[in-house]
Structures are given as C-alpha cells and as structure tokens.
Amino acid sequence: MSTKQRIAYQGEPGANSHIVAREHYPEWEAVACASFEDAFAAVTNGDADLAMIPIDNSIAGRVSDIHHFLPTSGLHIVAEHFLRIQFSLLGVPGSSLDTIKTVHSHVHALGQCRKIIKQYGLTPIISGDTAGAAREVADAADPSQAAISPPLAAEIYGLDVLASDVEDEDHNTTRFVVLSREAKQAPAGNGPTVTSFIFNVRNLPAALYKALGGFATNGVNMTKLESYMVGGEFTATQFLAEVDGHPEDTHLRRALEELEFFTTDVKILGVYPADPFRSLNP
C-alpha cells in the first residue's frame, strides 16, 4: 500500500490543476477526480490529504461552483498558488495544421483561444475538461481532430504539439487554493498573509456598508467580496471575503470585531501565506 500523501484535483491527468499540484507537491500522489464535488469529498472522507482547487481566473472570473461548495464543505484553506495558463494545440502523430478540422476542449478554453480557432477555420467541440479533450483526440486517432490542452497532456497522451501558447491573452492566470480537513493557520508576523472568511448580513438598508466600515477605518485591504443568497431565500445574504493580513494583526483584529456587530455567522475559512505572485503582480 502506498504511503505517499495524496492531493486531489478535478479533471483528468494533464489538466491545469494536475500541473499546479505536481509543481507545488512534487512528492505527493496526485489523484484525479471527475468533479469538484468528488475532489472535496476525497478530502472530507480521508481518501486524500489535500485538494488543489481553482477559485478565480483572470479572464473568466470566479469559478462559481467552488464559491458555493466552500462555505458548507467543512474544509479549510491552507495555501494559495497562481498558475500562468498555457494552452497548446495538440494532434495525433502525423497530423498537422493542414489536416485538422475540429478542435476539442473545455468551453472556457475554447473561449480563451478564439484567435487560432478562427485563423485555421476549426470547428469547436466542447469537452468536459482540457485534459479530457486530449485523451478523446488520442483515442480517436483521427488526424482531422485536435485538442486545446495544457502542454503536459501531450506528454501523457502521446500527442504532437502543433502550436504552442495559443491562448489569446498572455496574462491568463488561475488562482488555486489548497483545502485541508484541518485548520492550519499561518503564524502571525511571518510575511504577507491572506485571511478568507464568510459572514451573513440581514437584507436591510446599509447593512453591508456598516459591516464593511471597520475594514476601511482600520486600513485593511479587501481583495475579494462575493455574495450568495442563503437557502434560496431573499431575506439574507452571505458573503465570501478575503483581506490582506492576519487576524492577530491589530488592524485586522479590530476590523473583524466591528464586523461581528453587524453580521451573523462570521467564520474564518483560512489564514495562509500570500503567494509571491501577489507582490509581483499587484
């Protein structure tokens, strides 16, 4: 029986989530999961120690499913990582830019690579995920089919790279969070830190303004604020927020104390080191 620690991700081998998991946890066993729900469950039931989950993309915005799973998952954010997204146009050995007619990929990847699809007059075909598209093309063994996938997928499925870096925007970046069953807060005073939390406000005039006022007056930088309806009702709203700082820092501690006066169910989801990407790309 393997004694390796395991990290779950959504997608097939060669997906971007697999790439970032392998990059930051090279000694761990990466476990492919069919859905985000399966990846969350793998950590919850002990089949995996951690999960590598995409939460935001610089072009597509938030990964909506994740924002709904997080508040009720019982899991904790223990790290974040950013990955510059790179796509390649892949085909079976012997194919070329002259032979391909269709291109398979996830709907978001197809939308992020419109220029090359238009340049070669390709017919887009939606697949479940980018790595799965590469597997589908490899299985078909048809030189008229291509896939838009991460470069790792070419290595895994034995495909040729027909064109590299085919994404339309060179700033295409995805932020991933690492989830754990146990809360492991980064120590205070040990470098830049991010704090993620959820809270509820009643649907009353100025409720959100009052709830957030403490962050402004205490000089806390809020980097994310996402809203949800709670339980399908229109009478209460839940928010997912992220701020720079550690709850033990005086300014953030005071802001969180003020938040509790105007909200219910404030819950810290994670206190973790800020990825260096943040300081390099403010």
N, C-alpha and C positions, 0 to 999 in steps of 0.2 A: 504493500500500500504506500502511495506517495506521501511523503512528509512535507512536501512543499506547501507554503502558504499559497492561497488561491485568491485571485481577483477577478470578479465577474464583470462582463461588459455586454452591451446589447449589440447584436449584429453577428455576422459570420467572420471567420478568420480573415484578416486582411482589412477589416474596417478601420476607420479612423480611431474609434475607441480602443481597438486592439493595439494600434500603433502607439497611442499615448500610454496605455497600460504597460506595454513592453518597454517603452522608453524610460519610465519612472520606476517600474518594478521589474527589472530585468531577470531577477532570480525567482520570481513568482510564477506560478502556473496561471495562465490567462484562460478564463472559462467563458466560452461563447454562450449567449442566451438569446432566445428567439425574440423576446420583447423586453421593454424596460421593466415591466411588472415582474418578469421572471428574474431579472438581474437583482431587483430589490429583494425578492423572495429568497434568492440564493444566499444573501447575507443574513436575512432575518432567520432562516431556518438552519444556518450554520454550514451550508454547503460551500460557502465562500467566506473569506475573512473580510474582504472589502469589495466595493463596486466602483468602477470608473464610469461616471455618468455625464453626458454633455448637458449643459444647462443654458448656455447662450451662444449665439453665433453672430459675428459682426455684420453679417448681411441679412440673415433670415430672422434675427432677433431671438426671443426666448424659445426654448424647447417646451412647448405648452404642457405636454404630458408630465414632465418632470416637476413642474411647479405645482401640479395637482397631487402628485404622489408624495412629495416631500413632507408636507405638514402632518400627514397621518401615518407615515411609514414607521415611525419609531426609531429611525436611523439618524445618525449624526454626521455632519460634515467635518472631516478631519484634515482635509487638504484641498488645494485647487491647483489646476495645471492648465496652461494655454497651449494650443496646438495650431500652428500655421497650416491651414488646409491646402493640400496639393492634390490635384487630380491628374491622372494620365488617361489617355485614350488607348485602350487595350484591345488586341485582336488575337485570334489563334495563329500559331506559326504558319507562315505562308500568306497571311492576309496583308493588306496594305491600305493606304489611304485611298487607293483607286478601287479596291474591291468592296469596301464596307458600304452598306446601305442603311442599316439601322443601328441605333445606339441605345443600350440598356443602362439604366441607373435609377437611383432614388430620385423622387420628384424634385427634391431640393437641389441635388447635384445637377440635374438636367437644367434647372433654372439658373444655376450659377455658372453654367458653361454654354450659354446660348451662342456665343460668337463662333466657336468651332463647329457646332451643330449646323449653324446657318452656312458657314463657309463651305462645308462639304455636302450640304443638302441632305443631311441624315434625318431619318425618321426616328423620333424619340420613343422609347418604350419604357414604361415605368416598372421598376423592380422594387422589392421590399427594402433593400439597402444596397449600398455601393459595392460592398464585397460580394454580396449575393449575386449581383449583376455579373461580376467577373466569373463566378462559378457557372452561372447559366450559359454564358458565352463559351466557356471551356467545354461544358457538357455538350453543347450543340455542335461544336467542331465545324462551324459554318463560317467561311471567310467573308461573308457579307454582313456578319454581325460583329459589333464592337461593344465595349463597355467603358463607361466613365467611372473610374475607381481609383482608390489610393494606390500608389506605386507598389506597396507591399503585396497587393492582390496579384500582381503579375508574377511575382516570385512564387506565391503559394499555389496558384492555379496553372502555372506553366504557359502564360500568355506573353505575347510580344508587346512592347511599348511602341505604339505607332506615333504618339505625340506626347510630350511632357508638359506639365504646368499649363493645362488647358482651361483653368478657371478664368473667368472674366476679370476678376479683381484680385490684385496681389496682396490685399490686406485681409483676405478671407481667413478668419481666425475663430476657433471654437474654444470656449472655456468649459473645462470639465471640473466636476467636484468629486472627491473621494468620500464614499459613505462607509460608516462602520456601525456595528451594533452598539459599541461602547463609546461614550463621550470621552474624547481625549483633547482637552483644551490646550492650545499652545501656551507656554509660560508667558507671563507679563514681562515687559521690558527686554524682550529678546528679538527686536526687529519689528518691521511693519506687520500688522495683524489685521485680519478681516473678521468681523462678527456678523453672523447671519441669524435672524430671528423672525418669528411670526407674532402677530398680535391682531386682536379684533377691536373694531370700534362700532358703536351703535350708529345707525343711519340717521344722524341728527346734524343740523347746520353747524358748520365749523368744527365738527368732531375731529376730523383728520388734521386740520390746521392746528388745533390745540395739542393733539397727540404728538405732532412733529415739532412743535415750537421749541421744545427743550434741546433738540439737536442743533437748531440754528443758534440759540442763545449760548450754547456751550461750545460752539465752533466744531461740531462733529460733521465730517463729510459723509453724506449718504450717497452711496453709489448705485443702489437699486431699490425700487419700490414697485411691487407688483400687487394687484388686487384680485380678489376672488369673491364670488358670492358664496355664502355658507349654507350648506344643506339645501340648495335650491331656493332659498328664501331671499327676499329683497329687503329685509329689515335689519340685516347685519352684514358687515363686510370684513373679510380677513385680508391681511396684508403680509407679504413676504418682503423683508427689508434687509439690506446689507450696508454696513458702515465701516469706515476705516477706524481701527482702534481696538483696544482690549477692554472688556468690562471692568477690569481693575484700574484702568486709567481714570483719573479723577473726572475729566470732562465727559467721558462716555458713561461712567457710573452715574453721574448726576442726570444726564440726559435720559437714561433708562429709568431712573427713579421718577422723573417727571412723566415719562410715557405711561407709567402704571396708574397715574391719577386719572387718565382719560381713556383707558382701554381695559380690556379683559383678556385673560389667557395669553399673556406675554410668555413666549417660550423661545429659549436660545437653541438654535439648530446646530451651531458650530462656532468655535473660536479657533482660527487656524492661520498659519503663516501666509502672508500675501505672496503670491508668485512674483518673482523678479520681473516678469513681463509687464506688470503694472507700472513699475518705475521707469522702464524703458519705453513704454508707450502710454504716457499719462493722458 
